[in-house]
Amino acid sequence: MTTAGPRKAALFFILVTVALDVLALGMIIPVLPKLVVAFNGGDAAKAAIVFGLFVTVWEAMQLVFSPVLGALSDRFGRRPVILLSNLGLGLDYVMMALAPSLTILLVGRVVSGITAASFSAAGAYIADVMPPEKRAAGFGMIGAAFGVGFVVGPALGGVLGKVDPRLPFWVAAGLSLANATYGAVVLPESLPPDKRMPFSLRRANPLGAFALLRRNRQLTGLAAAVFTANLAHFVLQSTFVLYTAYRYRWDEREVGLVLGGVGVCSAIVQGGLIRPVVSRFGERGALMFGLACGAAGFAIYGLASTPLTFALGVPVMSLWGLSGPAAQQLMTKRIGPSEQGQLQGALSSLVAIAGIVGPPLFTRTFAWAIAEERSLKVPGAPFLVSTALLVLTFFIVATTTRSPRDERDPDPAERS
């Protein structure tokens, strides 16, 4: 990519890809549980168990296939992996839109988990085309695109789902297929053939990918921080609606407004603040400041006795968004170009593990904290657990990234 024009078009495509992938995934959130209930004859209790299986299966596919797609992108380049994933995701939504049975719908969910694992290749693309000192801004833009898709997707899916429960699947399919077509025109390859690495099953599995994270103390510490931080994050997906309904009596309207505010604040932080903050304070400083704000935000959420106090925690929490891109920039500087896909796959697998562990951890904590037999109820307990997890993450980062070398690219010998 030798000129600014093609590079900007390619970066724009990567951001659009992430936004549309998350938008499509978010669009089916309001309607998928209803389809599962319908296929179970209206039995909500049985449907809840089946839907839990759907969630677990999707995360398991992310865990297994994120390293596979990351390693494939290291071998064949980012472009074919990203485009084929978009194509596969679009065809999969068509299959789910037409699914005549619960079994076919589950198969579609499995395929969705596999094809959505292309986020690892998208992250590697950013690492390929941006200089090391600017990667945090690139990862921040991916985070902003992710946030936009996550906020808009469920809202749009809810509107379309009222027309027909299968309509969101058709629209998601159209968006994914259109994105694949657009990418075929504008997306150049970012990884030159001389920097590619042979594909091996040893590297293309979660355990093999995690071996990369054990290469040195900094990578290991940052990987642990990524896991604990993402584990803390799953409290929002698991208990946000339950908690706010229980404590503040919020309905769909209030939840939607607050989530919209979260999306706006996150987009501002990840799209506009990361570059100047990292430039001024360095990756380590931005990472630790973001973690401190996240811990404070969760504490406000868990202790807020009024809706207004809870809402005041939203801008504080949004500053947590500084930490993820800063951590990724630190990690990408510790490995060579031919391993960026493997790194992103390993990180996606860590997020998937957090997605398997987090929901039961926080929902059970919430149930325990508000149980009828409990004289002192603490509905904010899940958020306080997340506060503790981010405090732990802060100390992991503080103790494993003290060396000034963490701010520099590794020596060529270290990359080999």
ZAMI-101146 format. One record per residue (C-alpha): residue number from 1; x negated, y, z negated. Coordinates in pm, 1 decimal. Each point is the difference from the previous one (the first is absolute). Layout:
N
+-----+----------+----------+----------+
: num :     east :    north :       up :
+-----+----------+----------+----------+
: NUM :        X :        Y :        Z :
...
+-----+----------+----------+----------+
// end
This chain:
416
+-----+----------+----------+----------+
: num :     east :    north :       up :
+-----+----------+----------+----------+
:   1 :      0.0 :      0.0 :      0.0 :
:   2 :   -210.1 :    283.9 :    130.1 :
:   3 :    238.8 :    293.4 :     25.6 :
:   4 :    218.3 :    174.0 :   -252.9 :
:   5 :    318.1 :    -47.4 :    203.9 :
:   6 :      1.4 :   -381.6 :     16.6 :
:   7 :   -114.7 :    -21.1 :   -360.7 :
:   8 :    285.3 :    220.4 :   -120.1 :
:   9 :    249.7 :   -200.4 :    205.7 :
:  10 :   -133.0 :   -323.8 :   -147.8 :
:  11 :     10.7 :    131.7 :   -357.0 :
:  12 :    351.5 :    127.6 :     59.8 :
:  13 :     98.9 :   -343.6 :    125.6 :
:  14 :   -143.6 :   -170.1 :   -310.6 :
:  15 :    195.2 :    237.3 :   -224.0 :
:  16 :    316.9 :    -52.7 :    203.7 :
:  17 :    -54.4 :   -375.8 :    -15.5 :
:  18 :    -23.0 :      3.1 :   -377.8 :
:  19 :    298.8 :    234.4 :    -35.4 :
:  20 :    218.2 :   -203.4 :    237.0 :
:  21 :   -104.6 :   -332.9 :   -152.3 :
:  22 :     92.7 :    122.2 :   -347.2 :
:  23 :    311.4 :    173.4 :    134.8 :
:  24 :    112.5 :   -326.3 :    159.4 :
:  25 :    -75.5 :   -197.5 :   -314.9 :
:  26 :    182.9 :    258.2 :   -209.0 :
:  27 :    303.8 :      3.5 :    227.9 :
:  28 :     83.4 :   -361.0 :    -79.7 :
:  29 :    -34.5 :     43.1 :   -378.2 :
:  30 :    364.0 :    110.1 :    -51.1 :
:  31 :    148.8 :   -266.8 :    230.0 :
:  32 :   -213.2 :   -311.1 :    -46.6 :
:  33 :    139.4 :    -80.5 :   -347.9 :
:  34 :    354.6 :     37.9 :    135.7 :
:  35 :    -72.1 :   -244.4 :    281.6 :
:  36 :   -143.0 :   -246.4 :   -250.6 :
:  37 :    315.6 :     33.4 :   -210.8 :
:  38 :    217.2 :    -54.6 :    308.1 :
:  39 :   -193.1 :   -314.1 :     96.7 :
:  40 :     50.2 :   -127.0 :   -356.3 :
:  41 :    377.0 :     34.7 :     18.8 :
:  42 :     10.5 :    310.8 :   -216.9 :
:  43 :   -167.7 :   -169.5 :   -298.2 :
:  44 :   -206.4 :    291.2 :   -135.7 :
:  45 :   -182.0 :   -205.9 :   -264.8 :
:  46 :   -118.0 :   -259.1 :    251.6 :
:  47 :    -82.9 :    272.7 :    250.0 :
:  48 :   -220.4 :    176.4 :   -256.0 :
:  49 :   -212.3 :   -312.5 :    -36.7 :
:  50 :    -24.8 :    -43.5 :    377.0 :
:  51 :    -87.7 :    365.9 :     51.0 :
:  52 :   -275.3 :    -33.4 :   -259.2 :
:  53 :   -138.8 :   -278.6 :    219.9 :
:  54 :     13.9 :    234.5 :    300.8 :
:  55 :   -207.4 :    260.6 :   -187.0 :
:  56 :   -254.3 :   -253.9 :   -121.5 :
:  57 :    -37.9 :   -159.5 :    343.9 :
:  58 :    -64.8 :    338.4 :    163.0 :
:  59 :   -269.7 :     89.8 :   -253.0 :
:  60 :   -153.9 :   -347.7 :     35.8 :
:  61 :    -28.1 :     47.7 :    375.9 :
:  62 :   -171.1 :    333.6 :    -60.0 :
:  63 :   -240.9 :   -169.8 :   -238.6 :
:  64 :    -93.4 :   -274.4 :    246.7 :
:  65 :      4.6 :    182.9 :    332.2 :
:  66 :   -142.4 :    343.5 :    -81.4 :
:  67 :   -354.6 :   -146.1 :     -7.9 :
:  68 :     75.7 :   -200.1 :    315.6 :
:  69 :    105.5 :    304.4 :    201.2 :
:  70 :   -281.3 :    205.7 :   -148.7 :
:  71 :   -257.0 :   -263.9 :    103.8 :
:  72 :    159.5 :    -32.7 :    344.1 :
:  73 :    -34.4 :    374.8 :     44.9 :
:  74 :   -368.7 :    -26.5 :    -94.4 :
:  75 :    -40.9 :   -264.1 :    271.8 :
:  76 :    226.0 :    117.4 :    286.4 :
:  77 :     43.1 :    368.4 :    -82.0 :
:  78 :    272.1 :    202.2 :   -169.9 :
:  79 :    208.7 :     77.8 :    310.0 :
:  80 :    126.2 :   -352.8 :     85.4 :
:  81 :     78.7 :    -83.1 :   -361.7 :
:  82 :    198.3 :    320.1 :    -56.2 :
:  83 :    191.5 :    -19.5 :    329.5 :
:  84 :     83.8 :   -371.3 :    -31.8 :
:  85 :    113.8 :     56.2 :   -358.4 :
:  86 :    234.3 :    277.8 :    112.1 :
:  87 :    134.5 :   -219.8 :    276.3 :
:  88 :     45.9 :   -295.2 :   -235.4 :
:  89 :    173.4 :    215.6 :   -259.0 :
:  90 :    244.0 :    133.6 :    260.7 :
:  91 :     87.7 :   -348.4 :    125.9 :
:  92 :     35.2 :   -121.0 :   -357.4 :
:  93 :    257.7 :    269.5 :    -78.3 :
:  94 :    196.1 :   -114.3 :    304.3 :
:  95 :     -4.2 :   -353.9 :   -138.7 :
:  96 :    122.2 :    119.2 :   -340.1 :
:  97 :    270.4 :    213.7 :    161.4 :
:  98 :    131.1 :   -313.0 :    174.9 :
:  99 :    -66.2 :   -242.1 :   -289.4 :
: 100 :    295.9 :   -242.0 :    -23.7 :
: 101 :   -110.0 :   -151.9 :   -330.5 :
: 102 :   -189.0 :     69.8 :   -319.4 :
: 103 :   -282.2 :   -229.2 :    113.9 :
: 104 :    -61.9 :    202.4 :    317.7 :
: 105 :     13.9 :    320.8 :   -202.0 :
: 106 :   -265.1 :   -140.9 :   -234.7 :
: 107 :   -217.5 :   -100.9 :    295.4 :
: 108 :     31.0 :    357.4 :    124.7 :
: 109 :   -112.5 :    128.0 :   -337.3 :
: 110 :   -303.7 :   -228.1 :     17.1 :
: 111 :    -92.2 :    132.7 :    344.6 :
: 112 :     56.6 :    355.8 :   -122.2 :
: 113 :   -246.4 :    -54.6 :   -284.6 :
: 114 :   -259.1 :   -127.9 :    247.8 :
: 115 :     35.4 :    272.9 :    260.6 :
: 116 :     21.7 :    282.1 :   -254.1 :
: 117 :   -345.2 :   -106.7 :   -121.1 :
: 118 :   -137.2 :    212.2 :    286.8 :
: 119 :    -43.4 :    281.2 :   -254.8 :
: 120 :   -347.8 :   -144.3 :    -57.5 :
: 121 :    -91.8 :     57.3 :    367.2 :
: 122 :    145.2 :    352.6 :    -14.5 :
: 123 :   -216.1 :     81.6 :   -301.0 :
: 124 :   -305.9 :   -142.5 :    174.9 :
: 125 :     77.0 :    219.1 :    304.2 :
: 126 :    -14.2 :    309.2 :   -221.3 :
: 127 :   -335.5 :   -115.4 :   -141.2 :
: 128 :   -128.6 :    -51.7 :    355.7 :
: 129 :     86.1 :    339.0 :    145.4 :
: 130 :    -57.9 :    235.9 :   -291.5 :
: 131 :   -336.7 :     89.2 :   -152.4 :
: 132 :    -51.0 :   -140.1 :   -351.8 :
: 133 :     41.9 :    335.8 :   -172.7 :
: 134 :    340.8 :     57.4 :    166.0 :
: 135 :    154.0 :   -343.8 :    -40.8 :
: 136 :    185.2 :     93.2 :   -318.2 :
: 137 :    196.4 :    259.3 :    197.5 :
: 138 :     81.2 :   -265.7 :    261.2 :
: 139 :    115.8 :   -247.8 :   -261.0 :
: 140 :    196.8 :    281.5 :   -159.4 :
: 141 :    180.7 :     62.9 :    328.2 :
: 142 :     84.4 :   -371.5 :     13.1 :
: 143 :    135.5 :     29.9 :   -353.6 :
: 144 :    210.2 :    300.5 :     99.9 :
: 145 :    135.6 :   -188.8 :    302.6 :
: 146 :     76.1 :   -295.2 :   -225.9 :
: 147 :    184.1 :    227.6 :   -242.6 :
: 148 :    210.1 :    160.9 :    274.0 :
: 149 :    101.9 :   -341.0 :    133.1 :
: 150 :     79.9 :   -130.1 :   -347.5 :
: 151 :    225.1 :    295.4 :    -82.8 :
: 152 :    178.1 :     33.2 :    335.2 :
: 153 :     34.4 :   -372.1 :     73.9 :
: 154 :    237.8 :   -106.1 :   -280.0 :
: 155 :    213.6 :    311.9 :     45.8 :
: 156 :     35.2 :    -60.5 :    374.2 :
: 157 :     58.2 :   -370.5 :    -56.7 :
: 158 :    281.0 :     76.7 :   -242.0 :
: 159 :    174.2 :    225.1 :    252.9 :
: 160 :    -37.9 :   -249.8 :    283.8 :
: 161 :     96.9 :   -290.0 :   -223.8 :
: 162 :    339.9 :    154.6 :    -62.5 :
: 163 :     68.1 :    -25.6 :    372.9 :
: 164 :   -122.1 :   -359.3 :     25.7 :
: 165 :   -230.8 :   -193.3 :   -238.5 :
: 166 :   -204.2 :   -120.6 :    297.4 :
: 167 :    -39.3 :    338.2 :    167.2 :
: 168 :   -311.7 :     96.5 :   -203.0 :
: 169 :   -174.8 :   -311.0 :    133.9 :
: 170 :     73.4 :    102.8 :    359.6 :
: 171 :   -123.3 :    354.3 :    -57.7 :
: 172 :   -311.4 :   -130.3 :   -177.1 :
: 173 :    -63.8 :   -231.6 :    296.3 :
: 174 :     33.0 :    288.0 :    244.8 :
: 175 :   -241.3 :    218.5 :   -196.4 :
: 176 :   -263.2 :   -276.0 :    -26.1 :
: 177 :     20.8 :    -93.8 :    369.2 :
: 178 :    -11.3 :    364.9 :    107.5 :
: 179 :   -304.1 :     49.1 :   -221.8 :
: 180 :   -176.8 :   -299.2 :    158.1 :
: 181 :     68.8 :    142.4 :    345.9 :
: 182 :   -124.9 :    344.8 :    -98.0 :
: 183 :   -313.8 :   -148.3 :   -155.7 :
: 184 :    -79.6 :   -196.1 :    313.8 :
: 185 :    -30.9 :    336.0 :    176.2 :
: 186 :   -179.2 :    221.4 :   -253.5 :
: 187 :   -198.4 :   -228.4 :   -233.4 :
: 188 :   -365.0 :    -60.4 :     97.5 :
: 189 :   -214.9 :   -259.7 :   -171.5 :
: 190 :   -194.1 :    133.9 :   -298.3 :
: 191 :   -243.9 :   -286.6 :    -69.1 :
: 192 :   -276.3 :    -41.5 :    263.1 :
: 193 :    -81.7 :   -359.3 :    102.5 :
: 194 :   -353.3 :     23.9 :   -142.8 :
: 195 :    140.0 :     70.6 :   -347.9 :
: 196 :    244.2 :   -289.4 :    -12.9 :
: 197 :    -34.8 :   -302.9 :   -221.6 :
: 198 :     79.5 :   -363.7 :     90.5 :
: 199 :    328.1 :   -127.5 :   -140.4 :
: 200 :    -24.7 :   -263.7 :   -271.6 :
: 201 :    262.9 :   -161.2 :   -219.0 :
: 202 :   -232.9 :     43.9 :   -295.2 :
: 203 :     40.1 :    377.2 :     27.3 :
: 204 :    359.5 :     -0.5 :    123.6 :
: 205 :    166.1 :   -113.7 :   -322.2 :
: 206 :     61.5 :    176.8 :   -329.3 :
: 207 :   -281.5 :   -177.1 :   -186.9 :
: 208 :   -247.2 :     58.3 :    280.9 :
: 209 :    104.1 :    363.5 :     33.0 :
: 210 :    -34.9 :     50.9 :   -374.7 :
: 211 :   -362.1 :   -118.6 :     27.1 :
: 212 :    -70.0 :    327.8 :    178.5 :
: 213 :    133.3 :    188.5 :   -301.8 :
: 214 :   -247.9 :   -179.4 :   -225.7 :
: 215 :   -297.7 :    117.6 :    204.3 :
: 216 :   -104.3 :    265.8 :   -248.1 :
: 217 :    110.8 :    152.3 :   -327.7 :
: 218 :    161.5 :    305.2 :    156.9 :
: 219 :    214.0 :   -196.8 :    243.2 :
: 220 :    107.7 :   -240.7 :   -272.1 :
: 221 :     92.8 :    279.2 :   -237.6 :
: 222 :    188.6 :    194.0 :    263.8 :
: 223 :    183.1 :   -315.3 :    110.8 :
: 224 :    107.5 :    -61.5 :   -359.5 :
: 225 :    117.0 :    360.7 :    -16.5 :
: 226 :    200.7 :    -40.1 :    321.4 :
: 227 :    172.3 :   -305.8 :   -144.5 :
: 228 :     90.4 :    147.2 :   -339.2 :
: 229 :    112.6 :    328.7 :    155.2 :
: 230 :    227.1 :   -177.3 :    248.2 :
: 231 :    132.7 :   -224.3 :   -275.0 :
: 232 :     97.4 :    314.2 :   -191.2 :
: 233 :    165.9 :    142.1 :    312.6 :
: 234 :    244.0 :   -289.9 :     28.6 :
: 235 :    186.0 :    127.5 :   -305.9 :
: 236 :    162.3 :    254.9 :    231.6 :
: 237 :    134.9 :   -257.0 :    244.9 :
: 238 :    101.4 :   -237.9 :   -277.7 :
: 239 :    170.4 :    215.0 :   -261.4 :
: 240 :     44.6 :    357.9 :    125.4 :
: 241 :    366.8 :    -42.6 :     92.9 :
: 242 :     77.9 :   -217.8 :   -304.7 :
: 243 :   -175.0 :    238.1 :   -238.7 :
: 244 :    152.3 :    322.2 :    128.0 :
: 245 :    348.3 :   -151.8 :     12.1 :
: 246 :    -33.4 :   -129.6 :   -357.3 :
: 247 :   -158.2 :    307.0 :   -157.0 :
: 248 :    137.3 :    290.4 :    203.9 :
: 249 :    308.7 :   -153.4 :    165.9 :
: 250 :   -130.6 :     91.4 :    345.0 :
: 251 :    187.7 :   -124.4 :    304.0 :
: 252 :   -120.5 :    -46.3 :    358.4 :
: 253 :     10.0 :    374.9 :     64.7 :
: 254 :   -230.6 :     96.3 :   -287.2 :
: 255 :   -235.2 :   -287.9 :     74.6 :
: 256 :    -16.0 :    100.4 :    365.9 :
: 257 :    -71.3 :    364.0 :    -81.6 :
: 258 :   -279.4 :    -84.8 :   -240.9 :
: 259 :   -154.2 :   -251.5 :    239.7 :
: 260 :     17.2 :    265.6 :    270.0 :
: 261 :   -187.0 :    235.8 :   -232.4 :
: 262 :   -257.7 :   -271.0 :    -64.2 :
: 263 :    -48.4 :    -41.4 :    374.1 :
: 264 :    -44.5 :    372.9 :     60.4 :
: 265 :   -250.8 :     40.2 :   -283.9 :
: 266 :   -193.3 :   -308.2 :    108.6 :
: 267 :    -16.1 :    121.7 :    360.1 :
: 268 :   -136.2 :    338.0 :   -116.0 :
: 269 :   -267.6 :   -163.2 :   -216.6 :
: 270 :   -109.7 :   -272.3 :    240.3 :
: 271 :     38.4 :    205.1 :    314.7 :
: 272 :   -143.3 :    330.3 :   -119.4 :
: 273 :   -192.1 :    -17.9 :   -327.0 :
: 274 :   -225.1 :   -301.7 :     34.4 :
: 275 :   -259.0 :    150.4 :    234.8 :
: 276 :    -63.5 :    319.7 :   -202.2 :
: 277 :      6.0 :   -181.6 :   -334.9 :
: 278 :   -244.1 :   -270.3 :    115.3 :
: 279 :   -222.5 :    263.0 :    162.4 :
: 280 :     -8.1 :    200.4 :   -322.7 :
: 281 :    -22.0 :   -273.1 :   -264.5 :
: 282 :   -118.2 :   -308.0 :    190.7 :
: 283 :    169.8 :   -337.6 :     36.4 :
: 284 :    -61.8 :   -102.7 :   -360.1 :
: 285 :    135.9 :    325.5 :   -141.1 :
: 286 :    312.6 :    -12.5 :    217.0 :
: 287 :     54.4 :   -365.6 :    -88.9 :
: 288 :    -23.0 :     54.2 :   -374.6 :
: 289 :    209.4 :    317.6 :      4.5 :
: 290 :    269.6 :   -178.7 :    198.4 :
: 291 :      5.2 :   -291.4 :   -244.1 :
: 292 :     27.3 :    238.5 :   -296.0 :
: 293 :    297.0 :    175.2 :    164.1 :
: 294 :    164.3 :   -334.4 :     74.9 :
: 295 :    -33.5 :   -109.5 :   -361.8 :
: 296 :    143.9 :    332.1 :   -117.2 :
: 297 :    286.3 :    -27.6 :    248.1 :
: 298 :     94.7 :   -349.6 :   -114.1 :
: 299 :    -14.2 :    115.6 :   -362.2 :
: 300 :    239.4 :    285.2 :     82.1 :
: 301 :    234.6 :   -243.5 :    177.2 :
: 302 :     -1.7 :   -243.8 :   -289.9 :
: 303 :     45.5 :    257.9 :   -276.2 :
: 304 :    233.6 :    246.3 :    176.6 :
: 305 :    321.2 :     30.7 :   -197.0 :
: 306 :    173.2 :    217.3 :    259.1 :
: 307 :     28.2 :    -13.3 :    381.3 :
: 308 :   -169.5 :    340.0 :     28.7 :
: 309 :   -305.8 :   -120.4 :   -191.2 :
: 310 :    -14.5 :   -308.2 :    222.6 :
: 311 :     18.8 :    217.7 :    312.8 :
: 312 :   -285.7 :    216.3 :   -128.4 :
: 313 :   -215.1 :   -311.1 :      6.3 :
: 314 :     39.1 :    -36.4 :    377.1 :
: 315 :   -260.2 :    263.4 :    107.0 :
: 316 :   -240.2 :   -125.5 :   -266.3 :
: 317 :     42.1 :   -357.4 :    121.8 :
: 318 :    -46.7 :    104.8 :    363.0 :
: 319 :   -358.9 :    105.1 :    -75.2 :
: 320 :    -71.3 :   -369.3 :    -58.8 :
: 321 :      1.0 :    -15.7 :    379.3 :
: 322 :   -352.6 :    146.4 :     -1.9 :
: 323 :   -143.0 :   -319.4 :   -144.3 :
: 324 :     80.8 :   -260.5 :    265.3 :
: 325 :   -167.0 :    169.2 :    300.7 :
: 326 :   -298.0 :     99.0 :   -214.0 :
: 327 :    -46.2 :   -361.2 :   -111.7 :
: 328 :     26.4 :   -123.7 :    358.2 :
: 329 :   -257.1 :    252.5 :    119.4 :
: 330 :   -241.0 :   -113.8 :   -271.2 :
: 331 :     51.2 :   -363.6 :     97.5 :
: 332 :    -30.6 :     47.7 :    375.8 :
: 333 :   -335.9 :    172.1 :    -53.5 :
: 334 :   -135.6 :   -309.8 :   -171.9 :
: 335 :     39.1 :   -235.8 :    298.7 :
: 336 :    -82.8 :     -4.7 :    369.6 :
: 337 :    223.8 :     63.6 :    304.4 :
: 338 :     45.3 :   -369.2 :     82.0 :
: 339 :    156.3 :    -68.7 :   -341.7 :
: 340 :    254.0 :    282.7 :    -25.5 :
: 341 :    285.9 :   -226.2 :    108.4 :
: 342 :    -96.0 :   -262.5 :   -256.8 :
: 343 :    -11.4 :    268.8 :   -269.3 :
: 344 :    344.8 :    133.2 :     89.6 :
: 345 :    136.2 :   -355.0 :      9.9 :
: 346 :   -141.5 :    -73.8 :   -343.4 :
: 347 :    152.7 :    320.1 :   -141.1 :
: 348 :    338.1 :    -85.7 :    154.7 :
: 349 :    -20.4 :   -342.7 :   -163.3 :
: 350 :    -65.2 :    163.0 :   -337.3 :
: 351 :    309.0 :    215.6 :     49.7 :
: 352 :    200.6 :   -311.3 :     90.5 :
: 353 :   -110.5 :   -176.0 :   -319.3 :
: 354 :    105.0 :    307.2 :   -196.1 :
: 355 :    333.4 :    -16.5 :    183.4 :
: 356 :     50.2 :   -358.5 :   -115.0 :
: 357 :   -102.0 :     63.0 :   -361.9 :
: 358 :    143.1 :    348.9 :    -51.1 :
: 359 :    377.7 :    -33.4 :     49.7 :
: 360 :     54.5 :   -281.6 :   -253.9 :
: 361 :   -237.1 :    169.8 :   -244.6 :
: 362 :    188.4 :    329.0 :      2.8 :
: 363 :    355.4 :   -130.4 :     29.7 :
: 364 :    -54.9 :   -235.7 :   -293.0 :
: 365 :   -160.0 :    279.0 :   -200.7 :
: 366 :    302.3 :    218.9 :     70.5 :
: 367 :    242.6 :   -278.5 :    -96.8 :
: 368 :   -192.5 :    -62.3 :   -322.6 :
: 369 :    -10.2 :    371.8 :    -85.9 :
: 370 :    377.2 :     53.4 :     30.4 :
: 371 :    123.9 :   -336.0 :   -131.5 :
: 372 :    319.1 :     23.8 :   -205.2 :
: 373 :   -158.9 :   -159.5 :   -305.7 :
: 374 :   -276.4 :    259.9 :     -6.0 :
: 375 :     66.5 :    268.7 :   -259.6 :
: 376 :   -247.7 :    243.0 :    154.7 :
: 377 :     37.1 :      6.5 :    375.4 :
: 378 :   -287.5 :    131.2 :    211.1 :
: 379 :    131.9 :     18.3 :    357.1 :
: 380 :   -316.0 :    175.8 :    116.0 :
: 381 :   -218.1 :   -296.5 :   -100.4 :
: 382 :    -78.4 :   -107.0 :    359.8 :
: 383 :   -134.1 :    347.7 :     80.6 :
: 384 :   -208.2 :     -1.6 :   -316.9 :
: 385 :   -148.7 :   -333.0 :    110.0 :
: 386 :    -90.8 :    165.7 :    329.6 :
: 387 :   -154.0 :    288.9 :   -193.5 :
: 388 :   -222.2 :   -248.3 :   -181.2 :
: 389 :    -93.9 :   -167.9 :    329.4 :
: 390 :   -111.6 :    331.2 :    150.6 :
: 391 :   -198.4 :     87.3 :   -312.4 :
: 392 :   -172.2 :   -337.3 :     40.8 :
: 393 :    -58.5 :     79.4 :    367.8 :
: 394 :   -153.7 :    335.1 :    -93.9 :
: 395 :   -252.4 :   -168.0 :   -228.4 :
: 396 :    -80.1 :   -267.0 :    259.7 :
: 397 :    -85.9 :    273.5 :    249.7 :
: 398 :   -190.7 :    202.5 :   -260.4 :
: 399 :   -222.4 :   -293.7 :    -94.2 :
: 400 :    -65.8 :   -145.8 :    345.9 :
: 401 :    -56.4 :    311.0 :    214.0 :
: 402 :   -238.0 :    204.4 :   -210.5 :
: 403 :   -297.1 :    -13.1 :    237.0 :
: 404 :    -51.8 :    293.2 :    241.3 :
: 405 :    -59.5 :   -264.5 :    271.0 :
: 406 :    376.2 :    -58.2 :      1.1 :
: 407 :     39.5 :    327.0 :    189.5 :
: 408 :   -237.3 :   -107.6 :    278.0 :
: 409 :     11.8 :   -245.6 :    284.9 :
: 410 :   -175.8 :   -330.3 :    -70.5 :
: 411 :   -340.6 :    -68.7 :    142.8 :
: 412 :     -4.1 :   -207.3 :    319.9 :
: 413 :   -138.4 :   -291.5 :   -198.8 :
: 414 :    297.1 :     11.4 :   -231.6 :
: 415 :    240.0 :    -13.0 :    295.3 :
: 416 :   -148.1 :   -315.4 :    140.0 :
+-----+----------+----------+----------+
// end
